[in-house]
Amino acid sequence: MTGKTAIIGNGESILAFKAGGVDAYPCESTAEARETLRRIARDYGVIFLTDDLAAEMDDLLKRMAEEPYPAVVPIPSEKGSSGYAQKKMKEEMERALGVDILFQREER
């Protein structure tokens, strides 16, 4: 693993990252994204993943989170956010701190 960064995503979502020098892996399906993530995980320190694909791969991402690298970071896709990234951030902060300090809203 090196300090390299990659993005896995669909459609136009990855083009800005690619223009910025990030290695881009276009994937149109969850199955393709899952296989790509497994294949490249040892080569990157940070892997961005569009949250529409990440939401469908939660089981794999939970297993990967047990290791320090790569850090897999869900980001909104060209369609906008599915809410997955915000949900995961909230869960991780609650797990780490024992309280919800980010989204102190009552759920209705």
C-alpha positions in Angstrom: 0.0 0.0 0.0 1.2 3.5 -0.9 -0.2 6.9 -0.5 -2.1 6.6 -3.7 -5.8 7.6 -4.0 -8.5 6.0 -6.2 -12.2 6.5 -6.9 -14.7 3.9 -7.8 -18.0 5.3 -9.2 -20.4 5.4 -12.0 -20.9 7.8 -14.8 -19.7 11.4 -14.6 -19.2 11.2 -10.9 -15.5 10.2 -11.2 -14.4 12.6 -14.0 -13.4 15.5 -11.7 -11.3 13.2 -9.5 -9.7 11.8 -12.6 -8.8 15.3 -13.8 -7.2 15.9 -10.4 -4.9 13.0 -10.8 -6.8 10.4 -8.8 -6.9 6.9 -10.3 -10.4 6.3 -11.5 -12.3 3.0 -11.8 -15.6 3.4 -13.6 -18.2 0.8 -12.5 -21.8 0.7 -13.5 -23.0 -2.0 -11.2 -22.6 -2.9 -7.6 -21.1 -6.3 -8.5 -18.5 -4.6 -10.7 -17.7 -2.1 -7.9 -17.4 -4.8 -5.3 -14.9 -6.8 -7.5 -12.9 -3.6 -8.3 -12.7 -2.7 -4.6 -11.5 -6.1 -3.6 -8.9 -6.1 -6.5 -7.4 -2.6 -5.8 -7.7 -2.4 -2.0 -4.1 -3.3 -1.3 -2.7 -0.7 -3.7 -4.3 2.4 -2.2 -4.4 4.3 1.0 -7.7 6.1 0.3 -10.5 4.9 -2.0 -13.4 7.2 -2.6 -16.6 5.3 -3.5 -19.9 6.9 -4.7 -22.4 6.4 -2.0 -25.1 4.9 -4.2 -22.7 2.0 -4.8 -21.4 2.0 -1.2 -24.9 1.6 0.2 -25.2 -1.7 -1.7 -21.8 -2.9 -0.4 -22.2 -2.2 3.3 -21.3 -5.7 4.3 -17.9 -5.5 2.5 -17.2 -2.0 3.8 -17.8 -3.1 7.4 -15.3 -5.9 7.0 -12.8 -3.6 5.3 -13.2 -1.0 8.2 -11.6 -3.5 10.5 -8.2 -2.8 8.8 -6.4 0.5 8.9 -6.0 0.7 5.1 -7.5 1.5 2.8 -9.8 4.2 4.1 -12.9 3.8 2.0 -14.8 7.2 1.9 -18.3 7.3 0.5 -19.0 10.5 -1.5 -22.2 11.7 -3.3 -22.6 10.6 -6.9 -23.7 12.7 -9.9 -27.3 12.0 -8.8 -26.6 13.5 -5.4 -26.4 11.9 -2.0 -28.3 8.8 -1.1 -27.8 9.6 2.6 -25.5 6.6 3.1 -22.4 8.7 3.8 -24.1 10.9 6.4 -25.7 7.8 8.0 -22.3 6.0 8.3 -20.6 9.2 9.7 -23.3 9.5 12.3 -22.9 5.8 13.3 -19.1 6.0 13.5 -19.2 9.1 15.6 -21.7 7.6 18.0 -19.6 4.4 18.2 -16.4 6.4 18.9 -17.8 8.9 21.3 -20.9 7.3 22.7 -23.1 10.3 21.8 -24.4 12.0 18.7 -22.5 15.3 18.5 -23.0 15.8 14.7 -26.7 15.6 14.0 -28.4 16.4 17.3 -31.9 16.3 15.8 -34.7 14.3 17.1 -35.9 11.6 14.8 -39.6 11.6 14.0 
